[in-house]
């Protein structure tokens, strides 16, 4: 079972000789929201055999009867496996802490601080996700550079008709290069080390410290989190500019989005002496959107609220029904407020207004600009209500999980795109019974489609309707077929020639036939069957 960020399913290996401690570790992970499939080993031989079992995480006691955590780390690194490794111990010396960090431990905890295990696991998995993203980006850049060089030599002998292709390749090369430069993994490594040592000293693992020293170390830890957030902002900015941002819209519960965001900001709030409370309306409708992107926006709002709120105040993470149909999610603080003039500048790139209460560095000024773009991708609206001395409320909307409402929001979103002429297509996709579950097919479609594509449940169980904005309908369909063929070839089935059936229900020039397209799509969702154009 591989790690799934949406469901929080992880495959955990526990190195612990005491059953009670092993059960406590698993209980802490489940309490933190992770759904675990776990195994436990006690000998070095069992451990080595388990490393090829598709692990997402290893949690190890410092000292086992046959071997210790450092040896386990060395065996893991010798096989060049990128599996987060968290060490727990009842008591440990300074030399071990230093050596564990050198060997590549993701984190270490004292057993009497086991409540931090869920947060430590989430951070370790996030760092691994970033490492994977960096490697993929570097590979894309190498491929882009190789492709660019091959085509440059061909273009020298080509006629003027190939000038357009040359410009396209040059633009792709520059986008890939900016992407890698923005998310250089060199940012992450020193931040992780600084944070690890600061937390270790604050916990007294390097010797007794005064309350003032502990407070200063808290500031160091908090600032490293801010820097990590800045790295994430650069990554998202690059993806948005390059059109590589993956969007996975589906139905969700708004209260879960709020609960996850609260867990992500609790440590920062505590360090700043800010109380965090929730205010969730009852009977909220299911919403349609990308929960991870929505959570990023809410965390951004909450972090800003914490920075700008005086100590002893509180922020409220809330969710209620929106006037447009769906849910509105936001953060209300008791900070200094923002003038109307500055509110008009908040969402511009590289623009910041005001300052936080303790004069820290404010970042790159990308967070709210990215938040606005992520809300637009989720077919919602972003809002700010504030006045000097009265605090601020930042919020965004998500449409309800009603295909007719989603389609209305989608058409509004298309008007925000810089390219104003194209084609709207409505397709039906049905998997063949031998090709996995509905979720398998849905994941395949999500990975294949673009941010301007919608995946909606079809009129028949197991089918999907795709709505897309494209200049090349044939290429759009063919891209899905190729991805489906690759998917089918990985399954234990002989029918790999027709893994999914794709039917074109209708196409309409956009925006010339926007109203006709909308009316026809609404008709399909109003009937039990499909009505072809």
Protein Blocks (a to p, Z undefined) as FASTA:
>chain_A
ZZdfklopacdddddfbfklmmmmmmmmmmnopacdddddfbfklmmmmmmnopabdcdd
fbdfkbcfklmmmmmmmnopacddddddfbdcfklmmmmmmnopabdcdfklmmmmmmmm
mmmmmmmmmmmmmmmmmmmmmmmmmmmmmmmmmmmmpcfklmmmmmmmmmmmmmmmmmmm
mmocklmmmmmmmmmmmmmmmnopnopcdfklmmmmmmmmmmmmmmmmmmmmmmmmmmmm
nopaccddddddfklmmmmmmmmmmmmmmmnopacdddddehiacddddfklmmmmmmmm
mmmmmmmpcehiacdddddddfkopaddddddfbebjafklmmmmmpghiaehjdfkopa
ebjolmmmmmmmmmmmnopacdddddehiapadddddddfbfklmmmmmmmmmmmpmblb
dcdddddddddfklopfklmmmmmmmmmcfkbccdddfbehiacdddddfblmlmmmmmm
mmmmmmmmmpccfblmlmbccddfbdcddfklmmmmmmmmmmmmmpmbdcdZZ
